[in-house]
């Protein structure tokens, strides 16, 4: 895929993942793109760990793999953020 398609794919995946995880109001367009692209790599890695292929183009299967990775990424980010947040004194 070209870099433009990666950006569009990442933006779409990141946006849908942020809606699923309830973070849509907290992330901007750049955040959605980063979450989508990193999520695609993470989803591909997870799928390869289970013996399947990762993201391999602009299709529904790749979209679902990337969405899985983006949701896992946001879940882990929320866990990390929650554990490092200090209560108000």
VOPA-716101 format. One record per residue (C-alpha): x, y, z; residue number from 1. Coordinates in Angstrom, 3 decimals. Example, Ala and Ser with C-alpha at 12.3 -4.5 7.8 and 13.67 -1.06 7.14 Angstrom:
<atoms>
ATOM          u          v          w   pos
ATOM     12.300     -4.500      7.800     1
ATOM     13.670     -1.060      7.140     2
</atoms>
This chain:
<atoms>
ATOM          u          v          w   pos
ATOM      0.000      0.000      0.000     1
ATOM      1.112      3.531     -0.599     2
ATOM      1.702      5.936      2.267     3
ATOM     -1.535      7.807      1.467     4
ATOM     -3.551      4.586      1.761     5
ATOM     -1.811      3.774      5.054     6
ATOM     -2.842      7.176      6.396     7
ATOM     -6.453      6.812      5.214     8
ATOM     -6.637      3.216      6.474     9
ATOM     -5.098      4.225      9.810    10
ATOM     -7.446      7.175     10.220    11
ATOM    -10.511      5.038      9.561    12
ATOM     -9.389      2.194     11.840    13
ATOM     -8.286      4.583     14.598    14
ATOM    -11.552      6.497     14.445    15
ATOM    -13.700      3.346     14.701    16
ATOM    -11.505      1.961     17.523    17
ATOM    -11.756      5.238     19.440    18
ATOM    -15.553      5.102     19.134    19
ATOM    -15.598      1.480     20.372    20
ATOM    -13.356      2.331     23.330    21
ATOM    -15.165      5.602     24.181    22
ATOM    -12.179      7.854     23.443    23
ATOM    -13.504      9.622     20.358    24
ATOM    -13.763     13.006     22.076    25
ATOM    -10.192     12.722     23.441    26
ATOM     -8.349     11.932     20.199    27
ATOM     -7.856     14.133     17.208    28
ATOM     -7.232     13.158     13.614    29
ATOM     -3.497     12.630     14.149    30
ATOM     -4.190     10.449     17.193    31
ATOM     -6.618      8.339     15.165    32
ATOM     -4.071      7.894     12.380    33
ATOM     -1.325      6.860     14.799    34
ATOM     -3.618      4.470     16.690    35
ATOM     -4.810      2.946     13.414    36
ATOM     -1.346      2.407     11.951    37
ATOM      0.192      1.093     15.179    38
ATOM     -2.940     -0.991     15.709    39
ATOM     -2.506     -2.538     12.260    40
ATOM      1.022     -3.633     13.165    41
ATOM     -0.116     -4.899     16.571    42
ATOM     -3.103     -6.729     15.077    43
ATOM     -0.857     -8.317     12.456    44
ATOM      1.541     -9.443     15.158    45
ATOM     -1.315    -10.908     17.227    46
ATOM     -2.729    -12.767     14.216    47
ATOM      0.705    -14.148     13.283    48
ATOM      1.093    -15.404     16.860    49
ATOM     -2.059    -17.457     16.263    50
ATOM     -0.761    -18.777     12.934    51
ATOM     -2.755    -16.506     10.610    52
ATOM     -1.693    -13.693      8.305    53
ATOM     -1.774    -10.066      9.321    54
ATOM     -2.738     -6.983      7.341    55
ATOM     -2.234     -7.611      3.642    56
ATOM     -4.006     -4.845      1.776    57
ATOM     -7.065     -2.653      1.868    58
ATOM     -9.805     -5.248      2.457    59
ATOM    -12.326     -6.243      5.127    60
ATOM    -10.121     -8.892      6.743    61
ATOM     -7.202     -6.486      7.054    62
ATOM     -9.560     -3.847      8.415    63
ATOM    -10.784     -6.238     11.123    64
ATOM     -7.222     -7.292     12.019    65
ATOM     -6.153     -3.651     12.289    66
ATOM     -9.271     -2.831     14.307    67
ATOM     -8.468     -5.662     16.721    68
ATOM     -4.963     -4.299     17.178    69
ATOM     -6.172     -0.720     17.619    70
ATOM     -8.746     -1.734     20.246    71
ATOM     -6.087     -3.747     22.118    72
ATOM     -3.718     -0.766     21.895    73
ATOM     -6.327      1.643     23.305    74
ATOM     -7.242     -0.862     26.029    75
ATOM     -3.598     -1.155     27.089    76
ATOM     -3.166      2.619     26.900    77
ATOM     -6.220      3.091     29.142    78
ATOM     -4.847      0.566     31.661    79
ATOM     -1.467      2.292     31.720    80
ATOM     -3.017      5.731     31.963    81
ATOM     -5.348      4.654     34.773    82
ATOM     -2.520      3.053     36.769    83
ATOM     -0.243      6.106     36.509    84
ATOM     -2.917      8.661     37.344    85
ATOM     -2.448     10.108     40.823    86
ATOM     -5.475     10.952     42.957    87
ATOM     -6.024     14.606     43.759    88
ATOM     -4.672     15.622     47.123    89
</atoms>
